[in-house]
Amino acid sequence: MNAIVNSPLFGIFLSLAAFEIGVSISKKWKHTLLNPLLIANVLIVGFLLVTGISYESYNVGGSYISVMLSPATVVLAVPLYKQIGKLARYWKPILAGIFAGSLTAMGCVIAVSKAIGLSETLMLSLLPKSITIPMGSVVSEQIGGIPSITIIAITVTGITGAVAAPAVCKFCRIKHKVAQGVAIGTASHALGTSKAMEMGEVQGAMSSLSIGVAGLFTAITAPIIISLL
């Protein structure tokens, strides 16, 4: 049994099975809260708790899936290429929106951390929460955070964005497709982009662009902000 649990195939199979169940449930009931990624996370955590299998054993295979995040993110350039005309037309407001969103995300982390008395290490770990895991974990390590905490924060941020994006856009009356995509991608990276693509091709393309630009901007500005603090 230990040989099976500690095999890379165990973590990979569990992850894929949980996600497929999440997709099936989401398609059947079509509710915003029934996001496949959220369901998969709940199923995996519940399974590990019930069976007593350690996270370390699961992550032997789960880490292989994490390695594929970087090339999977690059694939998001395809829908962006299809919408290159809109990018050329709206490049100024797009960049302004991404920069403003990235600064707001980091500013909120700092403000809330100071307000509730979080330790500096924890604050630094949460600072890159709105960019992709490959970039966020590197930024976290560079500025003195704990990458494992950063990964958790990024995952929670992404799932929250994927679940709440349509409702937030409706509540805030964000109707322009480009604005919707930029907002979702900047706030909730690749996981949010999965929802943006469901909303439309334009939203998905702009969200894809926002992932890379927001990640690069955060990687450059986060160390500067920390030095100023």
LOMISE-790782 format. One record per residue (C-alpha): residue number from 1; residue in one letter; x negated, y, z negated. Coordinates in steps of 0.05 Angstrom, whole numbers. Example, Ala and Ser with C-alpha at 12.3 -4.5 7.8 and 13.67 -1.06 7.14 Angstrom:
BEGIN
   nr  rest       X       Y       Z
    1     A    -246     -90    -156
    2     S    -273     -21    -143
END
This chain:
BEGIN
   nr  rest       X       Y       Z
    1     M       0       0       0
    2     N     -56      48     -18
    3     A     -88      35      50
    4     I     -24      56      84
    5     V     -13     118      42
    6     N     -85     142      50
    7     S     -84     131     125
    8     P     -80     193     169
    9     L     -21     161     205
   10     F      21     165     141
   11     G      19     241     136
   12     I      30     250     210
   13     F      89     202     212
   14     L     121     232     150
   15     S     114     303     179
   16     L     143     284     246
   17     A     199     243     217
   18     A     219     299     169
   19     F     219     350     224
   20     E     261     306     271
   21     I     312     298     215
   22     G     311     373     206
   23     V     323     385     280
   24     S     381     335     281
   25     I     414     368     221
   26     S     404     438     250
   27     K     434     418     317
   28     K     494     384     284
   29     W     515     440     236
   30     K     483     501     271
   31     H     476     543     207
   32     T     421     595     198
   33     L     399     566     132
   34     L     391     497     162
   35     N     324     513     194
   36     P     286     450     216
   37     L     221     473     184
   38     L     255     489     118
   39     I     291     421     118
   40     A     226     385     135
   41     N     189     419      77
   42     V     244     401      28
   43     L     246     329      52
   44     I     170     320      48
   45     V     164     351     -21
   46     G     223     310     -46
   47     F     194     246     -18
   48     L     126     258     -50
   49     L     158     274    -117
   50     V     204     213    -117
   51     T     150     164     -94
   52     G      95     194    -136
   53     I      49     199     -76
   54     S      -2     254     -84
   55     Y      -7     314     -39
   56     E     -80     296     -25
   57     S     -59     228       3
   58     Y      -6     260      47
   59     N     -53     315      71
   60     V    -102     264      99
   61     G     -56     261     159
   62     G     -21     328     149
   63     S     -87     364     159
   64     Y     -91     336     230
   65     I     -26     373     246
   66     S     -55     437     217
   67     V    -115     432     264
   68     M     -67     435     323
   69     L     -37     502     300
   70     S     -90     543     335
   71     P     -82     513     405
   72     A      -6     512     396
   73     T      -8     587     382
   74     V     -47     599     446
   75     V       9     566     486
   76     L      54     623     464
   77     A      19     666     516
   78     V      61     632     570
   79     P     127     668     555
   80     L      88     733     545
   81     Y      60     727     615
   82     K     131     720     642
   83     Q     150     786     609
   84     I      88     824     628
   85     G     131     879     660
   86     K     164     896     594
   87     L      97     896     559
   88     A      70     947     609
   89     R     133     989     601
   90     Y     137     989     525
   91     W      64     979     504
   92     K      61    1042     461
   93     P     122    1029     417
   94     I     102     955     414
   95     L      33     970     386
   96     A      61    1023     340
   97     G     112     974     313
   98     I      60     919     302
   99     F      12     966     266
  100     A      67     995     223
  101     G      94     926     206
  102     S      25     899     188
  103     L       9     958     143
  104     T      77     953     110
  105     A      68     878      97
  106     M       1     889      63
  107     G      25     952      27
  108     C      84     914      -3
  109     V      39     859     -28
  110     I      -7     909     -62
  111     A      51     950     -91
  112     V      89     890    -119
  113     S      25     858    -145
  114     K       7     921    -183
  115     A      78     929    -208
  116     I      85     859    -238
  117     G      13     853    -260
  118     L     -13     798    -214
  119     S     -86     782    -218
  120     E    -131     811    -164
  121     T    -148     741    -138
  122     L     -75     725    -129
  123     M     -61     792     -96
  124     L    -118     780     -47
  125     S     -91     711     -32
  126     L     -23     740     -15
  127     L     -48     798      27
  128     P     -53     761      94
  129     K      15     726      85
  130     S      45     752     149
  131     I      -6     725     199
  132     T     -18     654     224
  133     I     -49     601     180
  134     P    -115     594     219
  135     M    -128     670     215
  136     G     -97     680     147
  137     S    -138     628     112
  138     V    -203     657     141
  139     V    -183     728     121
  140     S    -165     705      51
  141     E    -232     672      41
  142     Q    -269     733      67
  143     I    -235     782      20
  144     G    -240     737     -42
  145     G    -172     703     -42
  146     I    -155     629     -49
  147     P    -140     600      21
  148     S     -94     545      -6
  149     I     -49     597     -39
  150     T     -51     639      24
  151     I     -28     579      66
  152     I      31     569      19
  153     A      49     643      23
  154     I      44     643      99
  155     T      88     581     104
  156     V     141     611      57
  157     T     139     677      95
  158     G     147     643     162
  159     I     205     599     140
  160     T     239     658     108
  161     G     231     698     172
  162     A     257     641     215
  163     V     318     634     171
  164     A     334     707     159
  165     A     313     740     225
  166     P     381     739     260
  167     A     417     765     198
  168     V     366     820     186
  169     C     369     843     258
  170     K     445     845     254
  171     F     446     881     186
  172     C     395     933     208
  173     R     429     940     276
  174     I     366     923     314
  175     K     395     909     382
  176     H     336     921     430
  177     K     306     854     449
  178     V     235     880     449
  179     A     243     910     380
  180     Q     273     845     353
  181     G     214     805     379
  182     V     161     852     353
  183     A     194     855     284
  184     I     200     779     278
  185     G     130     763     303
  186     T      96     816     261
  187     A     133     796     197
  188     S     135     720     203
  189     H      83     697     254
  190     A      91     631     292
  191     L     147     602     249
  192     G     189     664     259
  193     T     172     663     333
  194     S     206     595     339
  195     K     271     630     320
  196     A     255     690     365
  197     M     250     642     424
  198     E     318     614     407
  199     M     346     685     407
  200     G     320     698     477
  201     E     260     696     525
  202     V     243     770     515
  203     Q     245     764     439
  204     G     201     702     442
  205     A     150     736     487
  206     M     145     799     445
  207     S     141     758     382
  208     S      84     717     412
  209     L      46     780     428
  210     S      57     807     358
  211     I      27     745     326
  212     G     -41     756     357
  213     V     -44     832     351
  214     A     -18     832     279
  215     G     -69     778     260
  216     L    -127     816     291
  217     F    -104     882     260
  218     T     -97     849     191
  219     A    -165     815     196
  220     I    -197     883     211
  221     T    -159     927     162
  222     A    -151     881     102
  223     P    -225     885      81
  224     I    -223     961      90
  225     I    -161     968      47
  226     I    -191     925      -7
  227     S    -256     966      -7
  228     L    -215    1030     -15
  229     L    -177    1000     -74
END
